[in-house]
Amino acid sequence: MKIWSLARWVYGIDLHNRWVDTAFGAAAGALELVPECSAATVLLGVTTDRSFSPDDVMSGTDPFADAVQATAERLGLAEGELVVTQFSWLSTERRDLHAVARDNADFAAQGCVVLRGGRTDIRTVVHALREAWSDALDRALRFPQEGPMKILILHRVPYFKIEYYRGISHDRHEVTYFGTDQALATLPPHLRCERVSRPGLRSAFEEARDWLAHRPRDFDRVISVSEYELLDAALLREYLGVPGAPANQVALARDKVLMKQVVEDAGLRVPRFLALPRFLKLDGRVPWYGRTVLKPHRGASSEDVLVFDTPLQAAASITEGRTGISRLDTGSDLADFEVEEFVSGPIRHFDGLVQGGEVLVLSASEYVGTCLQYAQGRPLGSFQLALSEEDRAWVSRALAAVRVEDGSFHLEAIAHRGELVFLEVGNRVGEADVVATIELATGVHLPSYELRALLGERLTGTLPEPPADRRRYGWFVYPGHHLAGREFQGLDGAAAFRDDPSVVAWNELPPGSPLPDHITYQAGETVLAGIVASDTPEGGRRWITDLFASLLVRTRPAALTTSEQVPA
């Protein structure tokens, strides 16, 4: 019960040492003890009978600090009058605890506080603190007790790509979608929810904060599944005091400089890299030679990514403002970019689901082509690989380094000379048909289970068994954004592949469709997107490679009738 510590905080003496001195007859004369404050150790339990482990508490939350703050506010205490001195869980193991404690073994934690001033009595503080702890712990638990919640979704990814209804019961919970009119238009018309439109002129966080300033309300969860708005959701959670990963944690899986730094610190190989201002300060004289990659810190879909033959060439092009990236050539966004050495080798992507830092679902795949080549107008595909125990361990170490602890993940690495070299990671599902191919292979719809994890539902023991047909799946996509301003007229060389029985999905644009003016992997926007099944990784690779070698895409300018052929 921290008796020695309480004496030190209240009376300013080391009672343990005086007790030892007294036992050996070396104690000084009696002291007049004058309390300088009040202090207490409080045993803290759970609100209902339950299985409990400290791992159930979400990362980034501090329920005891929240409870102490709530107690101080309730009792009208000024800042500094009630402070935390110690907190600890009584056990790191999972235990069955009773809401009405039968003995000390039924408590989950203990915390110590010091009370200064004379506004209230320490006994009143202890009573109020225990009540506040119950609410704070329930808010912080990954696995809360049953009950409806108020959920705010920063809505950007089209509804049909996530299928929110599969992971969130809209009949049970109060769900609010906050997004632009274009994003909200993707919601099913009869979905039970509240729709709140935002202008889309500033960040989702800023516009949500302004909306809530005019219409204050509480939420139990704030969720985003869009890579572009993960940080907005984290900032909004901190602003509202809602549990979930904080902004500094989320940034590790968004900022390419930060993520490579922490992964390298964890002992995994990464490409040598520098923030762009530092690279320019060195005039491109860096500890690597050869091809050099320029990319935004927080970009996606390989937009504004360039590869130069040498670091010196990269430095000259950037310094002279001739990269072709307008925001970089004007010199206004230098701090938003980084450079890194080009590491050769096949690029693999690992996709799956994690909860409480434990990887529950994991799939390994290898690209046919690269995302950068896709951005430049070349087709892209991917086929599933066998997964080794070494791969599993590597993925777990990488995710732990960037603190991706809950939700889906998309992790890319380069297979270089027998080892994996970390490339980047996102705390979200992969693009194209990653979600569909993983569901076909494992039975797990990643977005649904990610949403359940973010709501705090325990996933262990709830995942479906893999299908009996253990085939491997690959996806393929042919872009159209590089042909913007033209109409799609058709595909030559596709018939044999379109009618192949191994094809699971084939989504081809109808002739006459306008081609997109932005990078997209979405079926119905790209020239072609689909899924193929195979018995072996080699079979999937060969099928996709043959497809890309055979295709010819016919287009025409919108105002002309003469067709043109573009090799795939």
N, C-alpha and C positions, 0 to 999 in steps of 0.2 A: 504493500500500500504506500510505498514511497515515504515512509516516516522520516528517514534522514533528510530526504530532499525537502519535505515540507518544513522541517525545522530550519533548514538553511534559508529557504525563501522567506519565511515569516520572521525569524529571529536573527538571521545573519550569522549563525554559528554552525560549526561542523559537529553535530550531535554524536555522530558515530565515533569520531576521534576522542571526544570527551568521555564517551562510554568506555572506550578501550583504556584511556588514561585512568579512569576511576577503578577499573578492574585491576589494574596493576599498581594502584596507590599513588599514581603520579598526577592526579587531577589537581588543578588550581582551585582556589576558593570558590564558593558558590557565586553564581552570576545572577544579576537581576535581569530577567528576560523581558524585554519590551517589544511587543509585536510591531513590525513596520507595515504589515499588510495582512491579508487573509489568503489562505491557499487551500486547495482541496484536490484530492485524487478521486476521479469519478469512474466507476466501472460502467461500461457501456454495452448494451445488449442489442437484440433484434426485436422487430415489432411483431413478428409472428413466428410460430414454430417453423424452422427451416434448416436446410443444409446450408452451411456458410463457409466460405473461404475468403481471405483478403483479395484473392484473384478475381472475385466477383465484382469488386469495386472498379469502376471505369478509370482508365488512365487519364490523368489530368485533373482528377477531382480530389478534393480534400474535405471529406465530410465533417471532420472534427473542427477544422478551422471555420467552415461554414456554420456549424452549430454554435461555436463561440461567438461569432459575429452576430448571428440571429439573436442569441441570448442578450448580448450587450445592447442591441437595438431595442429589444423588447423591454429591457429594464431601464432604458434611458441613460446608459453609461457612456461617458465620453471616451474618445479614442485613447487607448493606453491604460484605461482603468481595469479592463479585464483582458488578460493576455494568456496565450498558450505557452506553457513551459516544457511540457513533454507529451508525447503521444506514442502509443505502440499497440500493435495487435497482440493479443494474448497467445495466438498460435498461428503459424503459417499453414497448417494443415486444414483440410476440410473437416468440419465437425457438424453434428446435429445439435442445434441450439434451441432452447425453449424461450418463448417470449417472456414467460414468468420464470425467472431464474430459480432453479432449485438449489444451486450452490454456485461457487465462483466459476466453475467450469462452463456455466451457461452464458458467460459474458464473452463478447467478441473482442473488446479492446479496453484499454484504460487511458485516460487523459488527465493531465494535471493543468490547473489554471491558477493564476494569482490575481487577486482582487485588491485594487488600491482605492483609497478614498472611502467616504462614508455614506455613499448614496444608497447602498443596500447591504444585506447580510449574505455571507457566503453560503448559508443553507438555502436561501432563496435562489442563489445562482445555480447551485447543484440541481435543484428541482427543475428549474427552467432549462438548464443545459441538457438534462436527460430527455426532456420533451423535444427540444430542438434537434438533438442527435437522431432521434427516430426519423424525423422528416428528412434530415440531410442525408442519412444513410440510404433511405429508400430512393432518393433522387439520384444517388451516385451508383446504385447497383446496376451491373450489367443485366442481372436477372431479377427484375423487380417482381413484386407480387402482382397477381392478376388485377386488372382494372383498366378502364378506358383512359386514353391519353389524348392530349392536345398536341398535334404534330404539325409543324410548319415545314413544307418542302419548298426549297428554292428550285423552281422548275425551269429547266433549260433543255435537257435531253428529251426528244419527243417521247410521248407516253408509251407508244407501242414498242419502243426499244427496251423499256424497263418493265412495263406491265406491273405497275405499282400494286394493283389489286391482288397479285399473287403473293406479295410479302406483307401487305398492310390490310387489315380488315377495315374497310371504310364504313361498315355498319357499326362496328364497335368503337372505333376511335373518331375523334373530331379532326379531320384532315384539312389543312389549308394549303393550296397551291399558290405560290407567289412567283409570277413570271410575266414576261411580255405577252401582248395579245397573240403574237405568233406562236409562242410556246403553249399558252393556255388553249389555243384552238386545237391542239392535239389531244386534249382530254376527251374521253367519251362523254357524250352529252348527258347521259343519265347517271354518271358517276356521282355518288353521294359525297360531296365535298364543298368547300368554299373556294371560290376563285378570286384572287386579288391581282389586278393588273398593275404592272409597273411600267414607267416610260422606257426603260432600257437605255437611258442616256448616261447613267453613271453606274457604279458597281452595284451588284445585288445587295451587298451589305449596306451601302449608303442609302439606297432607296428603301430598303426594309426598315432601317433605323428611322428614317423620316416618316414612313407610314405608321410605325408604332408610336412615334412621338405624338401623332395626331389621334391615333386610336389605340391607346395602351391596352395590352392584353398579355396573358401568360401562355407559355408553351412548355410542354414537358420534353420535347425533342425538336431540334432544328437539323434538317437533313438536306444534303445535296449529293447527287451522284454524278454531277458534271465536273470534269477536271478543272474547268474554268471557274467554278464557283465553290470548290471545296474550302478555300481560304475564307470566302465570304461567309459560309456557314459557320466556320470556326470563330470568326470575329463576332458574328451575331450571337453565338452561344455564350461567348465571354461577356458580351454587352448585356445579355438578358439573364446571365447566371444559370444557364441551362447546361446539364452535364454533357460531356462528349470531349473528343480530342481537342486540345487548345490550339491556337494559331501557330505557336512556335513548333509544335509537334507536326501539324499538317504541312508546314512549310518544308519539312525534310523530304517529303514525297512530292513536292512541287518545284523546288528550286534545284536546278541541276548542279550548281556549284556546291550547295550545302549537302545534297545527297551523296555526291561523290566523296566529299571530305569525310563524312561519318562512315561511309562504307570502307574507305581506305583505312581509317582509324581502327576499324574492326578487323583488319588484317586481310581483306579481300582486294584483289587487283582491280584497279580502275585505269582508264586512259589518263595519261598525264594531262593536266588541265590548268588553266588560269582564268580568273575573271578578266574581261576584256581591258578595263583600264590598266591593270597590272601588266598584261601582255603588251600593250602599246607603250607603256613606260619603259619596257625592256627592248623596245624596237624589234620585237619578234625574235630576239635572241633567247631561245628557250632550250630546255634540256632534251629536245627531241628534234629529229630531222624528218623530212618527207611530208606526206600529205597531212594537212591540218584542217580541222573542222571548226567552223564558226556557227554558233547556234544561240537562240534566246535562252535565258535562264529558265523561263516558265512557258516555253512554247509547247505546241502540240502539232501532230500531223506533219512534222518536218517543214512547217512554214518558216521562211526566212532562214533556212539552213544552207550553208555553202561549204564546199570543199575546195581548198587551195592545194597547189602542188608542194609548197613549202611554207614554213612559218613566216619567212621574210616576205614572200609574195602576199600572204594574208595581211601582214602589217602594212605593207605599201598600199594595197587596195583599200583598206579601211581608212588609213590616214589621208589618202587622196580623195576619199569620198566617191569611189566608183564601184561599190559592191552591188549596186542596183537595189539595195534595201533602203527605201527613202528615209525611214526614221533613223537609220544608222548613218547614212551619207550626210545628213544635216548635222550630225554630231550631238543630237538631243538625247539619244537613248543608249549611249555607250555602256552605262552601268547595267543595262538589261541583257547584256550578251556575255558569252564566255567562249573560249577557244580550247580545243583539246586535240591531242594527237589522234590520227586516224589509225585504228587497230583493224587489221584485216582478218577475215574469217566469216563463216556463216553466222547469221544473227538468229538467236533463239529467243523465244518468249515463253515465260512461265506465267500461267494464269491460275487463279484459284480463289480460295476463301480462307480467311483467318479470323479467329475470335480469341480474345484474351492472349494474343501472341502465339497461339497454337494454330499451325496450318492444318486445316480440316479437309480441304480439297486442293489438289495440285495437278496441273496438266502441263506437259512440255511440248513445244512445237518449234518448227524451224521455218523461217521465211523462204519463199521463192521470190527473189528480188528484194528490194529494200523499201522502207517507207520514204526515204529521200528520192529514190527513183520513181516511186509512185507520184510524189509531189511534182516531179518533172514530166509526168505523163506516161510512164511505163506501168504495165500491169503488176499486180502484187498478189501473192498467194501464201499459204501456210499449210503445213501438214503436221500431224501429231506424231511425236516420237515416244519411244520407250523411256521410262523415267528410272534413273539409277538412284541408289541410296546416297551417293555422293552429291547428285543434283539436289535431292531433298535437303540435305544438310546445308548445302551452299545457299539455297533459297531461304531457308530459315534464318541463317546468319545475316543475309542481306536485309531481310524484312525487319529483323530485330535492330539492325543498325539504324535504319531510317524510321523506326518506331511505327511501322504499319502494323497495328495490333488488332484492328477490327474491320471487317468488310472485305470487299473484293480487292484483288491486286492484279496488275499487269506489269511484269518485270522482264526487261530485255537485257541480254548478255551476248557477248561475242565469243564464239568457240575458237580460241586462238592457241595453236600449238599445244593442244591437250589440256588446256585449262579454260575456265570461264572468266571473262573480263566483264565486270559490271558496266552496263551502259546507262540505263535509267529505270525508274520505277514510278508507277502511279497507283494511288489508292482508289482504284476504280476498275471497271471492267474494260477489256480490250475492245478495239474498234472492229469494223467489218462484221464477220459472222463468228467471232470468238465465242460469244455467249451461246449461240446455237450449237456449235460443234462440241463444246464442253458438255452441254446438256445431252446431246446425242451419245457421247462417250461415257458419261458418268451418271446421268439422270438428274443432275443438279442444275437448276436454273439460278445462276450466280446472283443476278439482281434481287431475286426474291429472298434468298437466304441472307444476302447482305443487308437488306432492309430489316429483316428479323433480328439480325445481330445488332444493328444500330438502335433498334427499339429495346434491346436488352434481353431478348429471348435466348435461352440456352439452345445451341444448335447440336451439341454432341448428343448422339443417339436419335436425332430426328432426320438425318440425311438419308435419302433413298439409296437402295442398293443399286449398283451399276447394272445396266442391261445385260441380259444373258449373252447377247450377240456382242462380243468384245471387239468390234471393228474399230479402225482408226478413221478419223475424218479430217478433211482439209477444206479450206475455203479459198475462193479466188474472186478477184475483182479487177475490172478494167476501167480506168478512169475516163472522164470526159471533160474535166475542168480545163485541161490544156487546149481544148477545142471550143472554148466558150465563144458564143456568138454564131455557132453553127447548129444545124439540125442533124440528129442521128437518122441514118437511112437504112442501116442494117449491118449484119455481120456475115462475112464470107469465111468459109472454112470451119464453121461452127457445127454443121449438121451432125457429123459423126459423134461429136462430144455431147451435143444437146440431147441426143437420143440414147446415150450410153446408160445401161441399167444401173451403173454405179453412181449416177448423178442423183443426189438427194434433193437439191434445190437449184433452179436455174431461173434467174430473174433478169430478163433482157428488156431494155427500153423499147417501147413501141416505135416503129418508124415515124419520123416527123416530130419526135420529141426534141425540145430544145436541150442543149447540153449545159451542164451547170457552170456557173462562173466562180465557184469556190471548191476547195478540196473537200471531197466527201467520199465516204466508203459505203454510203447508204444505198441499199437496193431500191430501185425506183428513181434514183438520181444519177447513178453511174451507168455507163454503157452496159455493163454486165456484172452481176454478182451471183455467186452460187456456192454450193457445198457438194463435195464428192466423198464417197466412202472407199476405203481400200483395206486390204488385209494386212499390209505391211507399210512402214514409213516409206520405203523405196517406191512402192506402188503409187502412193499418194504424190510423192515428188515428181515421178515420171509423168503421171497423168496431167498434172498442172503445168509442167514444163512443156509438154507436147501441145497442150491447149494454147498457151501463149505463143508458141512458134507457128501455129496454124492460123490464127485469127487475122483477118483484115477488117477494119472498121470503115464503113462507108458513111460519109457526111456530105453536107452541102451548106453553103451559106443560106441563110434564111430567105434571101431575096432572089436566089438563083435556083436553077433546076439541074445544072450539071453536077453529077455526083463525083466525088473524089474518094480515092482509097488511101487509107493511112495504115501502114504496117503496125501490127501489135508489137 
